[in-house]
Amino acid sequence: MKNSFEKTLNYQFCNPSLLSEALTHASVHDKKCDNERLEFLGDRVLGLVIAKTLYHLYPEAPEGKLAARQAHLVSREVLGKVADQLKLGEALQVGHANRMTGILKKKSITANACEAVIAALFLDGGLEAAERFILEHWSTELKASQTLERPTKSLLQEWAQGRGKPAPIYVLMHQTGPDHDPLFEIGVHVKGLDMMVGKGSSKQEAEQNAAKALLSYIRSQNV
């Protein structure tokens, strides 16, 4: 499976153990290494490459617009899409019990593994290898970023400020799931409106979803 996935990546590892580590989920308890440390590193490498690419792609764009595009391009949503294209879930090793519960259907699991693969490429072949992979598999999303809408949290804050209201308040309602696959439930409150709740695999995603729900309500009620 590792060799076939190297073909999918169009890259041959000098140190194959890096790829094995990247494709090993924390639920495989009999393994000495899992991909959580690589996931941490891959997140930073992806962020650097995307930031550099956006900086050169949009020379006139202000920091705020670059940040909005960056947030989308490094999100679990986009990472999950890339992982699906690579069929990464088929190569990922997970504990037997977790496989039986359908854990691989969770976008956050394959998205995290995608970050780990980026780190493995970086450690094995340097930034050039990681950047080549990212630019190839993020090309569609990078093109789509030209028309990317602004983050819903920013839009909600501007709506509130435009009506003389205090800034939206975000409250963590619940956090469930294990540390490697959490689910956050966050409520957002704007003075004079009922609280709306959003869920996500990160606090940022949950806050954006909560803001989206409240904005949808505002538009539907023409508040």
FIDREN-27874 format. One line per field, with one value per residue (C-alpha): residue number from 1; x, y, z; chain. Coordinates in steps of 0.25 Angstrom, whole numbers, plus 5000, padded with zeros to 4 digits. Layout:
num = c(NUM;...)
X = c(X;...)
Y = c(Y;...)
Z = c(Z;...)
chaine = c(A;...)
***
This chain:
num = c(1;2;3;4;5;6;7;8;9;10;11;12;13;14;15;16;17;18;19;20;21;22;23;24;25;26;27;28;29;30;31;32;33;34;35;36;37;38;39;40;41;42;43;44;45;46;47;48;49;50;51;52;53;54;55;56;57;58;59;60;61;62;63;64;65;66;67;68;69;70;71;72;73;74;75;76;77;78;79;80;81;82;83;84;85;86;87;88;89;90;91;92;93;94;95;96;97;98;99;100;101;102;103;104;105;106;107;108;109;110;111;112;113;114;115;116;117;118;119;120;121;122;123;124;125;126;127;128;129;130;131;132;133;134;135;136;137;138;139;140;141;142;143;144;145;146;147;148;149;150;151;152;153;154;155;156;157;158;159;160;161;162;163;164;165;166;167;168;169;170;171;172;173;174;175;176;177;178;179;180;181;182;183;184;185;186;187;188;189;190;191;192;193;194;195;196;197;198;199;200;201;202;203;204;205;206;207;208;209;210;211;212;213;214;215;216;217;218;219;220;221;222;223)
X = c(5000;5011;5018;5005;5003;5017;5012;4999;5008;5018;5029;5039;5043;5058;5053;5040;5038;5033;5022;5018;5018;5009;4999;4998;4986;4988;4978;4988;4993;5003;5011;5023;5020;5007;5004;5001;5015;5015;5002;5007;5018;5010;5000;5012;5018;5005;5002;5016;5014;5000;5004;5016;5007;4996;5006;5012;4998;4991;5002;4991;4982;4983;4986;4972;4968;4980;4977;4963;4968;4979;4969;4960;4972;4978;4964;4960;4949;4960;4970;4958;4956;4970;4971;4958;4965;4977;4969;4977;4967;4970;4985;4983;4985;4975;4972;4963;4952;4952;4952;4939;4932;4935;4945;4951;4938;4941;4948;4956;4963;4968;4970;4980;4987;4988;4996;5005;5008;5012;5021;5027;5030;5036;5045;5049;5051;5051;5042;5043;5036;5025;5023;5022;5011;5003;5003;4999;4987;4983;4983;4967;4965;4975;4968;4955;4961;4960;4945;4945;4935;4940;4939;4925;4931;4936;4923;4915;4924;4922;4907;4907;4916;4908;4896;4903;4903;4914;4923;4918;4921;4925;4923;4928;4916;4921;4934;4933;4941;4956;4967;4971;4957;4949;4936;4933;4919;4920;4909;4909;4901;4898;4891;4876;4876;4875;4888;4891;4900;4910;4919;4932;4945;4952;4948;4950;4941;4930;4930;4929;4918;4911;4913;4908;4895;4892;4895;4885;4875;4877;4876;4863;4856;4862;4866)
Y = c(5000;5010;5007;5010;5022;5027;5026;5034;5045;5043;5043;5032;5034;5033;5030;5021;5021;5035;5032;5020;5029;5039;5028;5023;5028;5029;5018;5008;5005;4995;5005;5013;5025;5031;5043;5054;5060;5061;5067;5078;5081;5079;5089;5100;5096;5097;5110;5115;5110;5116;5129;5130;5127;5136;5148;5146;5143;5155;5166;5177;5170;5175;5167;5164;5158;5150;5145;5141;5133;5127;5122;5115;5109;5102;5098;5084;5085;5087;5077;5067;5069;5067;5055;5049;5052;5044;5033;5035;5028;5015;5016;5021;5011;5012;5003;4991;4996;5010;5005;4997;5009;5016;5026;5028;5035;5046;5058;5062;5049;5049;5064;5062;5051;5060;5070;5058;5054;5069;5068;5055;5061;5073;5065;5055;5064;5078;5090;5088;5074;5079;5091;5084;5074;5086;5094;5082;5078;5092;5098;5097;5104;5114;5118;5118;5127;5139;5140;5135;5141;5148;5140;5140;5144;5157;5160;5157;5167;5178;5176;5178;5190;5196;5196;5201;5188;5182;5172;5157;5149;5134;5124;5110;5101;5087;5080;5065;5054;5050;5060;5055;5057;5067;5073;5087;5093;5109;5119;5133;5144;5158;5168;5167;5154;5140;5131;5122;5110;5104;5091;5088;5080;5093;5105;5114;5105;5104;5119;5122;5112;5119;5133;5127;5122;5135;5143;5133;5136;5151;5151;5142;5151;5164;5169)
Z = c(5000;5003;4990;4982;4990;4986;4972;4975;4981;4969;4979;4984;4999;5002;5016;5015;5030;5029;5020;5029;5041;5033;5029;5043;5052;5067;5069;5064;5078;5075;5066;5072;5064;5059;5050;5061;5061;5046;5046;5054;5045;5032;5037;5038;5024;5017;5023;5019;5005;5003;5009;5000;4988;4991;4994;4980;4973;4979;4979;4981;4992;5006;5018;5022;5008;5008;5022;5018;5006;5014;5025;5014;5007;5020;5025;5028;5017;5006;5013;5013;4998;4995;5003;4996;4982;4987;4993;5005;5014;5007;5011;5025;5036;5048;5059;5056;5065;5059;5045;5049;5054;5041;5046;5032;5028;5036;5028;5040;5041;5026;5026;5038;5031;5018;5027;5032;5018;5014;5026;5022;5008;5015;5024;5013;5001;5007;5004;4989;4990;4999;4991;4978;4984;4990;4977;4969;4978;4983;4968;4967;4981;4978;4965;4973;4983;4974;4976;4991;5000;5012;5025;5032;5045;5038;5031;5044;5052;5041;5041;5057;5056;5045;5054;5066;5073;5082;5075;5074;5086;5084;5095;5095;5098;5098;5094;5091;5085;5087;5086;5072;5067;5075;5072;5077;5078;5079;5081;5076;5082;5077;5085;5082;5075;5079;5080;5069;5070;5060;5060;5055;5057;5061;5069;5057;5048;5059;5061;5046;5045;5056;5050;5037;5044;5050;5037;5030;5040;5039;5024;5025;5035;5028;5041)
chaine = c(A;A;A;A;A;A;A;A;A;A;A;A;A;A;A;A;A;A;A;A;A;A;A;A;A;A;A;A;A;A;A;A;A;A;A;A;A;A;A;A;A;A;A;A;A;A;A;A;A;A;A;A;A;A;A;A;A;A;A;A;A;A;A;A;A;A;A;A;A;A;A;A;A;A;A;A;A;A;A;A;A;A;A;A;A;A;A;A;A;A;A;A;A;A;A;A;A;A;A;A;A;A;A;A;A;A;A;A;A;A;A;A;A;A;A;A;A;A;A;A;A;A;A;A;A;A;A;A;A;A;A;A;A;A;A;A;A;A;A;A;A;A;A;A;A;A;A;A;A;A;A;A;A;A;A;A;A;A;A;A;A;A;A;A;A;A;A;A;A;A;A;A;A;A;A;A;A;A;A;A;A;A;A;A;A;A;A;A;A;A;A;A;A;A;A;A;A;A;A;A;A;A;A;A;A;A;A;A;A;A;A;A;A;A;A;A;A;A;A;A;A;A;A)
***
